[in-house]
Amino acid sequence: MEKEQRGNRLIALRHLLGLNQTALSTLTGISQSHISLMERGERAVTDAAVETVAQATKTPTAFFEVPATTPFEEITFRKLATTSAASRDGAIARFNEVERLALRLGELVQFPVPKLPVAEGDISGDDIERLAGETRSALGLEPHDPILNLTRSMERHGIAVAPITDAEEDLLGGHDGASRPTQVPRRPVIAYVAGKTGDRERFTKAHELGHLVLHAHRPFVLDKIKEREAHRFAGALLIPAEEMRQSVSEHLALNGYLVLKAQWGLSIAALITRAHNLGLISDSRRKSLMVQVSYKGWRKVEPVEVAPEAPLLLRQMITKSFGRSPYMKASHALGVPPQFLRQWAPGAREEDEPAEQPANQKTSNVISLFNSAQRNDRNAEGH
């Protein structure tokens, strides 16, 4: 069993780092054929081999002692025909590790797991609108107001959000995010590609939240339908139907969509699609507006900047568990390569950085998410 466990973790490490067996052989000096035998469980991954691979890849040896258990539910990112096997395997490996990290940190700090609404059976567009409204309520959001910071709203209620990669690395095969809808009560994790525009990142996170709500109990829906439903949910969550009806008509000019983008934090293209889905504009009007968007060069870069929302929860969990300079301690304790901790839970102090000023000499506008979670728990108990 130990041979199989360590062999599976060796495979996971290669995928995590984007290495094939030949590349790992070059790094470690272990022959490619021997690596293959270890991964297949036909040779033991000895302590000496673990130490050699760990040193060569800057990975804690604890990584190899983690039970190689993977949930049976699929990750939601689209596995396009053009996506290479290496990119697909890398995306799955990183998501599995982010999820494992979030679950373990949540146990260490006893952070609550959210209770989200769930869809069951056949659903319509109206059902998706309703479920988006119920999700707003579950996240403590006002039913008709703009969501000022979607990331923070999800994190306060226990949804872990992490940048799994950046825009320069084609890891998800053209997809911007990933999640794992599940019927088993556990901490939801939303991973996204960092470095996109703020409005695109917001929509991606809302889209993945849609998968969690819409597809946890409906896993056998076709992928194309899942994507369409999650898109509808994202628009409905970020700008409710009633507010769209009050603001949009067939004759609203393109500049009117700029105003809505500034208010609600959705891209112009997403707002046009939302208006069309709700029957507020005709097919011909949608096409006309999109032609204008293309003519102005807005398909790549739109006017009105929406600030990206940086996640905070994983960093606060890790510093609460391992101190203000947590990365190396957490790496050895959790079995996660430190470079990935820095990517997935960015912003904590490094070991060689100077200590912060005492609290009475410094103020901060960052509010601990743990205080919010405790208030949410008390409010829930009161009902």
GUTIGU-102608 format. One record per residue (C-alpha): residue number from 1; residue in one letter; x, y, z. Coordinates in steps of 0.05 Angstrom, whole numbers. Layout:
<rs>
+-----+----+--------+--------+--------+
|   i | aa |   east |  north |     up |
+-----+----+--------+--------+--------+
| NUM |  A |      X |      Y |      Z |
...
+-----+----+--------+--------+--------+
</rs>
This chain:
<rs>
+-----+----+--------+--------+--------+
|   i | aa |   east |  north |     up |
+-----+----+--------+--------+--------+
|   1 |  M |      0 |      0 |      0 |
|   2 |  E |     57 |     48 |     17 |
|   3 |  K |     90 |     32 |    -51 |
|   4 |  E |     25 |     49 |    -87 |
|   5 |  Q |     13 |    112 |    -45 |
|   6 |  R |     82 |    140 |    -56 |
|   7 |  G |     80 |    121 |   -129 |
|   8 |  N |     14 |    159 |   -138 |
|   9 |  R |     43 |    219 |   -102 |
|  10 |  L |    103 |    217 |   -148 |
|  11 |  I |     56 |    221 |   -208 |
|  12 |  A |     17 |    277 |   -174 |
|  13 |  L |     82 |    316 |   -163 |
|  14 |  R |    103 |    309 |   -236 |
|  15 |  H |     35 |    334 |   -259 |
|  16 |  L |     37 |    390 |   -208 |
|  17 |  L |    104 |    414 |   -234 |
|  18 |  G |     89 |    401 |   -307 |
|  19 |  L |    145 |    349 |   -315 |
|  20 |  N |    146 |    286 |   -355 |
|  21 |  Q |    186 |    225 |   -331 |
|  22 |  T |    246 |    245 |   -374 |
|  23 |  A |    249 |    315 |   -344 |
|  24 |  L |    243 |    288 |   -274 |
|  25 |  S |    299 |    238 |   -289 |
|  26 |  T |    343 |    295 |   -312 |
|  27 |  L |    329 |    334 |   -249 |
|  28 |  T |    339 |    277 |   -200 |
|  29 |  G |    389 |    230 |   -233 |
|  30 |  I |    340 |    173 |   -225 |
|  31 |  S |    331 |    136 |   -290 |
|  32 |  Q |    267 |    145 |   -328 |
|  33 |  S |    254 |     71 |   -328 |
|  34 |  H |    261 |     68 |   -252 |
|  35 |  I |    214 |    127 |   -244 |
|  36 |  S |    163 |     91 |   -287 |
|  37 |  L |    169 |     28 |   -245 |
|  38 |  M |    160 |     68 |   -180 |
|  39 |  E |     98 |    103 |   -208 |
|  40 |  R |     68 |     36 |   -228 |
|  41 |  G |     81 |      7 |   -159 |
|  42 |  E |    130 |    -44 |   -186 |
|  43 |  R |    188 |    -14 |   -147 |
|  44 |  A |    186 |     17 |    -78 |
|  45 |  V |    194 |     92 |    -72 |
|  46 |  T |    247 |     87 |    -18 |
|  47 |  D |    263 |    140 |     33 |
|  48 |  A |    327 |    154 |     -6 |
|  49 |  A |    287 |    164 |    -70 |
|  50 |  V |    238 |    210 |    -34 |
|  51 |  E |    296 |    251 |     -7 |
|  52 |  T |    328 |    256 |    -76 |
|  53 |  V |    264 |    278 |   -111 |
|  54 |  A |    246 |    325 |    -54 |
|  55 |  Q |    313 |    361 |    -58 |
|  56 |  A |    313 |    365 |   -134 |
|  57 |  T |    243 |    394 |   -138 |
|  58 |  K |    244 |    435 |    -73 |
|  59 |  T |    185 |    394 |    -47 |
|  60 |  P |    176 |    374 |     26 |
|  61 |  T |    183 |    300 |     39 |
|  62 |  A |    115 |    303 |     74 |
|  63 |  F |     84 |    309 |      5 |
|  64 |  F |     97 |    235 |     -7 |
|  65 |  E |     63 |    214 |     58 |
|  66 |  V |     -4 |    245 |     40 |
|  67 |  P |    -56 |    191 |     25 |
|  68 |  A |    -70 |    193 |    -49 |
|  69 |  T |   -146 |    198 |    -44 |
|  70 |  T |   -183 |    236 |    -99 |
|  71 |  P |   -258 |    251 |    -96 |
|  72 |  F |   -297 |    214 |   -150 |
|  73 |  E |   -334 |    277 |   -173 |
|  74 |  E |   -306 |    311 |   -234 |
|  75 |  I |   -274 |    380 |   -236 |
|  76 |  T |   -315 |    428 |   -278 |
|  77 |  F |   -264 |    458 |   -324 |
|  78 |  R |   -275 |    442 |   -397 |
|  79 |  K |   -226 |    391 |   -425 |
|  80 |  L |   -224 |    418 |   -496 |
|  81 |  A |   -199 |    376 |   -555 |
|  82 |  T |   -141 |    425 |   -562 |
|  83 |  T |   -120 |    418 |   -489 |
|  84 |  S |    -56 |    377 |   -482 |
|  85 |  A |    -54 |    318 |   -435 |
|  86 |  A |      1 |    354 |   -395 |
|  87 |  S |    -43 |    416 |   -385 |
|  88 |  R |   -103 |    373 |   -366 |
|  89 |  D |    -63 |    331 |   -317 |
|  90 |  G |    -31 |    394 |   -288 |
|  91 |  A |    -97 |    429 |   -278 |
|  92 |  I |   -127 |    368 |   -243 |
|  93 |  A |    -65 |    359 |   -198 |
|  94 |  R |    -65 |    432 |   -177 |
|  95 |  F |   -139 |    433 |   -163 |
|  96 |  N |   -133 |    370 |   -121 |
|  97 |  E |    -77 |    401 |    -80 |
|  98 |  V |   -113 |    467 |    -71 |
|  99 |  E |   -175 |    430 |    -48 |
| 100 |  R |   -135 |    387 |      0 |
| 101 |  L |   -101 |    449 |     27 |
| 102 |  A |   -167 |    485 |     37 |
| 103 |  L |   -200 |    426 |     72 |
| 104 |  R |   -141 |    415 |    119 |
| 105 |  L |   -134 |    489 |    136 |
| 106 |  G |   -209 |    493 |    149 |
| 107 |  E |   -203 |    436 |    198 |
| 108 |  L |   -144 |    468 |    234 |
| 109 |  V |   -178 |    535 |    244 |
| 110 |  Q |   -249 |    507 |    250 |
| 111 |  F |   -277 |    554 |    197 |
| 112 |  P |   -350 |    540 |    181 |
| 113 |  V |   -372 |    505 |    117 |
| 114 |  P |   -426 |    543 |     78 |
| 115 |  K |   -497 |    520 |     65 |
| 116 |  L |   -513 |    535 |     -7 |
| 117 |  P |   -578 |    523 |    -43 |
| 118 |  V |   -578 |    464 |    -91 |
| 119 |  A |   -615 |    449 |   -156 |
| 120 |  E |   -647 |    382 |   -169 |
| 121 |  G |   -678 |    351 |   -230 |
| 122 |  D |   -696 |    390 |   -292 |
| 123 |  I |   -690 |    465 |   -284 |
| 124 |  S |   -711 |    525 |   -325 |
| 125 |  G |   -682 |    594 |   -334 |
| 126 |  D |   -731 |    619 |   -281 |
| 127 |  D |   -705 |    566 |   -233 |
| 128 |  I |   -634 |    590 |   -244 |
| 129 |  E |   -656 |    662 |   -230 |
| 130 |  R |   -689 |    639 |   -166 |
| 131 |  L |   -629 |    598 |   -144 |
| 132 |  A |   -583 |    658 |   -157 |
| 133 |  G |   -627 |    699 |   -111 |
| 134 |  E |   -625 |    645 |    -57 |
| 135 |  T |   -550 |    643 |    -64 |
| 136 |  R |   -547 |    718 |    -51 |
| 137 |  S |   -587 |    706 |     12 |
| 138 |  A |   -541 |    649 |     33 |
| 139 |  L |   -481 |    695 |     25 |
| 140 |  G |   -514 |    750 |     66 |
| 141 |  L |   -522 |    797 |      6 |
| 142 |  E |   -577 |    846 |     -7 |
| 143 |  P |   -625 |    819 |    -60 |
| 144 |  H |   -622 |    879 |   -107 |
| 145 |  D |   -556 |    914 |    -93 |
| 146 |  P |   -490 |    909 |   -132 |
| 147 |  I |   -441 |    859 |   -101 |
| 148 |  L |   -382 |    903 |    -82 |
| 149 |  N |   -333 |    845 |    -72 |
| 150 |  L |   -358 |    776 |    -93 |
| 151 |  T |   -294 |    742 |    -71 |
| 152 |  R |   -299 |    768 |      0 |
| 153 |  S |   -373 |    752 |      4 |
| 154 |  M |   -359 |    680 |    -13 |
| 155 |  E |   -299 |    675 |     33 |
| 156 |  R |   -336 |    702 |     93 |
| 157 |  H |   -383 |    643 |     86 |
| 158 |  G |   -328 |    591 |     80 |
| 159 |  I |   -318 |    584 |      4 |
| 160 |  A |   -244 |    580 |    -10 |
| 161 |  V |   -221 |    620 |    -71 |
| 162 |  A |   -151 |    611 |    -99 |
| 163 |  P |   -112 |    632 |   -161 |
| 164 |  I |    -92 |    564 |   -188 |
| 165 |  T |    -49 |    594 |   -243 |
| 166 |  D |    -38 |    659 |   -281 |
| 167 |  A |    -59 |    682 |   -349 |
| 168 |  E |     10 |    669 |   -380 |
| 169 |  E |      6 |    595 |   -365 |
| 170 |  D |    -44 |    558 |   -410 |
| 171 |  L |    -62 |    508 |   -356 |
| 172 |  L |   -138 |    503 |   -361 |
| 173 |  G |   -142 |    498 |   -437 |
| 174 |  G |   -177 |    564 |   -449 |
| 175 |  H |   -222 |    559 |   -387 |
| 176 |  D |   -216 |    612 |   -333 |
| 177 |  G |   -237 |    573 |   -271 |
| 178 |  A |   -250 |    506 |   -239 |
| 179 |  S |   -292 |    477 |   -183 |
| 180 |  R |   -317 |    409 |   -159 |
| 181 |  P |   -392 |    404 |   -147 |
| 182 |  T |   -407 |    350 |    -96 |
| 183 |  Q |   -465 |    321 |    -57 |
| 184 |  V |   -418 |    308 |      2 |
| 185 |  P |   -418 |    365 |     52 |
| 186 |  R |   -348 |    394 |     49 |
| 187 |  R |   -314 |    461 |     38 |
| 188 |  P |   -326 |    487 |    -33 |
| 189 |  V |   -265 |    510 |    -71 |
| 190 |  I |   -264 |    557 |   -130 |
| 191 |  A |   -199 |    562 |   -169 |
| 192 |  Y |   -188 |    615 |   -222 |
| 193 |  V |   -137 |    641 |   -271 |
| 194 |  A |   -106 |    705 |   -243 |
| 195 |  G |    -85 |    764 |   -286 |
| 196 |  K |   -149 |    772 |   -325 |
| 197 |  T |   -191 |    835 |   -321 |
| 198 |  G |   -230 |    846 |   -257 |
| 199 |  D |   -298 |    839 |   -291 |
| 200 |  R |   -276 |    773 |   -323 |
| 201 |  E |   -250 |    745 |   -258 |
| 202 |  R |   -315 |    764 |   -222 |
| 203 |  F |   -356 |    729 |   -275 |
| 204 |  T |   -311 |    668 |   -272 |
| 205 |  K |   -320 |    662 |   -197 |
| 206 |  A |   -395 |    671 |   -203 |
| 207 |  H |   -396 |    619 |   -259 |
| 208 |  E |   -360 |    568 |   -215 |
| 209 |  L |   -406 |    584 |   -157 |
| 210 |  G |   -462 |    568 |   -206 |
| 211 |  H |   -432 |    499 |   -218 |
| 212 |  L |   -431 |    487 |   -143 |
| 213 |  V |   -504 |    506 |   -135 |
| 214 |  L |   -532 |    477 |   -200 |
| 215 |  H |   -493 |    413 |   -211 |
| 216 |  A |   -476 |    383 |   -143 |
| 217 |  H |   -540 |    341 |   -148 |
| 218 |  R |   -543 |    340 |   -224 |
| 219 |  P |   -476 |    311 |   -245 |
| 220 |  F |   -501 |    277 |   -308 |
| 221 |  V |   -523 |    340 |   -344 |
| 222 |  L |   -485 |    348 |   -410 |
| 223 |  D |   -423 |    393 |   -405 |
| 224 |  K |   -450 |    443 |   -456 |
| 225 |  I |   -514 |    450 |   -416 |
| 226 |  K |   -475 |    457 |   -351 |
| 227 |  E |   -435 |    514 |   -381 |
| 228 |  R |   -497 |    549 |   -407 |
| 229 |  E |   -532 |    542 |   -340 |
| 230 |  A |   -471 |    567 |   -302 |
| 231 |  H |   -466 |    628 |   -348 |
| 232 |  R |   -539 |    644 |   -336 |
| 233 |  F |   -529 |    637 |   -261 |
| 234 |  A |   -468 |    683 |   -261 |
| 235 |  G |   -506 |    738 |   -295 |
| 236 |  A |   -566 |    729 |   -249 |
| 237 |  L |   -523 |    730 |   -187 |
| 238 |  L |   -485 |    793 |   -207 |
| 239 |  I |   -544 |    833 |   -233 |
| 240 |  P |   -614 |    809 |   -214 |
| 241 |  A |   -668 |    806 |   -267 |
| 242 |  E |   -710 |    862 |   -237 |
| 243 |  E |   -652 |    911 |   -239 |
| 244 |  M |   -639 |    892 |   -312 |
| 245 |  R |   -712 |    905 |   -330 |
| 246 |  Q |   -709 |    973 |   -297 |
| 247 |  S |   -645 |    993 |   -334 |
| 248 |  V |   -646 |    959 |   -403 |
| 249 |  S |   -691 |    965 |   -463 |
| 250 |  E |   -686 |    950 |   -537 |
| 251 |  H |   -663 |   1021 |   -550 |
| 252 |  L |   -609 |   1027 |   -496 |
| 253 |  A |   -546 |   1053 |   -530 |
| 254 |  L |   -478 |   1021 |   -520 |
| 255 |  N |   -457 |   1077 |   -473 |
| 256 |  G |   -515 |   1056 |   -428 |
| 257 |  Y |   -482 |    988 |   -419 |
| 258 |  L |   -418 |   1024 |   -398 |
| 259 |  V |   -457 |   1056 |   -341 |
| 260 |  L |   -484 |    988 |   -321 |
| 261 |  K |   -414 |    958 |   -323 |
| 262 |  A |   -388 |   1012 |   -275 |
| 263 |  Q |   -446 |    999 |   -228 |
| 264 |  W |   -451 |    923 |   -228 |
| 265 |  G |   -381 |    899 |   -247 |
| 266 |  L |   -399 |    857 |   -308 |
| 267 |  S |   -368 |    863 |   -377 |
| 268 |  I |   -407 |    898 |   -432 |
| 269 |  A |   -410 |    832 |   -470 |
| 270 |  A |   -438 |    796 |   -409 |
| 271 |  L |   -490 |    850 |   -399 |
| 272 |  I |   -513 |    845 |   -471 |
| 273 |  T |   -519 |    770 |   -465 |
| 274 |  R |   -557 |    778 |   -400 |
| 275 |  A |   -606 |    827 |   -432 |
| 276 |  H |   -617 |    778 |   -489 |
| 277 |  N |   -628 |    719 |   -442 |
| 278 |  L |   -682 |    758 |   -406 |
| 279 |  G |   -717 |    778 |   -470 |
| 280 |  L |   -702 |    851 |   -460 |
| 281 |  I |   -669 |    858 |   -528 |
| 282 |  S |   -682 |    823 |   -594 |
| 283 |  D |   -634 |    778 |   -633 |
| 284 |  S |   -621 |    834 |   -683 |
| 285 |  R |   -607 |    885 |   -628 |
| 286 |  R |   -558 |    837 |   -593 |
| 287 |  K |   -522 |    827 |   -659 |
| 288 |  S |   -520 |    902 |   -672 |
| 289 |  L |   -491 |    916 |   -604 |
| 290 |  M |   -438 |    862 |   -611 |
| 291 |  V |   -418 |    889 |   -679 |
| 292 |  Q |   -408 |    957 |   -646 |
| 293 |  V |   -366 |    925 |   -591 |
| 294 |  S |   -322 |    891 |   -644 |
| 295 |  Y |   -316 |    955 |   -685 |
| 296 |  K |   -292 |    994 |   -625 |
| 297 |  G |   -241 |    940 |   -608 |
| 298 |  W |   -275 |    924 |   -542 |
| 299 |  R |   -275 |    848 |   -549 |
| 300 |  K |   -204 |    846 |   -523 |
| 301 |  V |   -202 |    908 |   -479 |
| 302 |  E |   -265 |    943 |   -455 |
| 303 |  P |   -269 |   1013 |   -425 |
| 304 |  V |   -287 |   1022 |   -352 |
| 305 |  E |   -238 |    984 |   -309 |
| 306 |  V |   -264 |    937 |   -255 |
| 307 |  A |   -212 |    924 |   -201 |
| 308 |  P |   -191 |    851 |   -191 |
| 309 |  E |   -213 |    820 |   -124 |
| 310 |  A |   -155 |    788 |    -87 |
| 311 |  P |   -173 |    728 |    -44 |
| 312 |  L |   -157 |    730 |     30 |
| 313 |  L |   -186 |    668 |     66 |
| 314 |  L |   -131 |    617 |     52 |
| 315 |  R |    -77 |    667 |     73 |
| 316 |  Q |   -114 |    683 |    138 |
| 317 |  M |   -123 |    608 |    151 |
| 318 |  I |    -50 |    594 |    140 |
| 319 |  T |    -24 |    651 |    183 |
| 320 |  K |    -73 |    633 |    238 |
| 321 |  S |    -47 |    562 |    237 |
| 322 |  F |     28 |    574 |    225 |
| 323 |  G |     43 |    646 |    245 |
| 324 |  R |     57 |    710 |    206 |
| 325 |  S |    114 |    678 |    166 |
| 326 |  P |     79 |    613 |    149 |
| 327 |  Y |    102 |    586 |     83 |
| 328 |  M |    160 |    541 |    102 |
| 329 |  K |    127 |    516 |    166 |
| 330 |  A |     62 |    502 |    129 |
| 331 |  S |     98 |    469 |     71 |
| 332 |  H |    130 |    416 |    116 |
| 333 |  A |     67 |    407 |    159 |
| 334 |  L |     18 |    402 |    101 |
| 335 |  G |     62 |    370 |     48 |
| 336 |  V |     53 |    426 |     -3 |
| 337 |  P |    112 |    455 |    -43 |
| 338 |  P |    123 |    525 |    -16 |
| 339 |  Q |    120 |    558 |    -85 |
| 340 |  F |     48 |    535 |    -91 |
| 341 |  L |     30 |    560 |    -22 |
| 342 |  R |     55 |    628 |    -43 |
| 343 |  Q |     13 |    625 |   -106 |
| 344 |  W |    -51 |    598 |    -76 |
| 345 |  A |    -49 |    638 |    -10 |
| 346 |  P |     -9 |    700 |    -30 |
| 347 |  G |      9 |    759 |     13 |
| 348 |  A |     37 |    729 |     78 |
| 349 |  R |    104 |    752 |    103 |
| 350 |  E |    167 |    715 |     83 |
| 351 |  E |    214 |    689 |    136 |
| 352 |  D |    268 |    741 |    120 |
| 353 |  E |    221 |    801 |    118 |
| 354 |  P |    223 |    850 |    176 |
| 355 |  A |    168 |    844 |    228 |
| 356 |  E |    108 |    890 |    222 |
| 357 |  Q |    100 |    949 |    269 |
| 358 |  P |     61 |    937 |    333 |
| 359 |  A |    -14 |    942 |    326 |
| 360 |  N |    -18 |   1007 |    366 |
| 361 |  Q |     29 |   1040 |    316 |
| 362 |  K |     -6 |   1016 |    253 |
| 363 |  T |    -77 |   1012 |    227 |
| 364 |  S |   -104 |    965 |    174 |
| 365 |  N |   -166 |    963 |    131 |
| 366 |  V |   -164 |    887 |    126 |
| 367 |  I |   -218 |    856 |    170 |
| 368 |  S |   -207 |    784 |    193 |
| 369 |  L |   -254 |    736 |    159 |
| 370 |  F |   -255 |    695 |    223 |
| 371 |  N |   -293 |    750 |    259 |
| 372 |  S |   -345 |    750 |    203 |
| 373 |  A |   -352 |    675 |    206 |
| 374 |  Q |   -363 |    676 |    281 |
| 375 |  R |   -418 |    728 |    273 |
| 376 |  N |   -450 |    687 |    218 |
| 377 |  D |   -450 |    625 |    263 |
| 378 |  R |   -483 |    664 |    319 |
| 379 |  N |   -535 |    693 |    272 |
| 380 |  A |   -550 |    623 |    246 |
| 381 |  E |   -558 |    596 |    317 |
| 382 |  G |   -606 |    652 |    333 |
| 383 |  H |   -655 |    632 |    279 |
+-----+----+--------+--------+--------+
</rs>
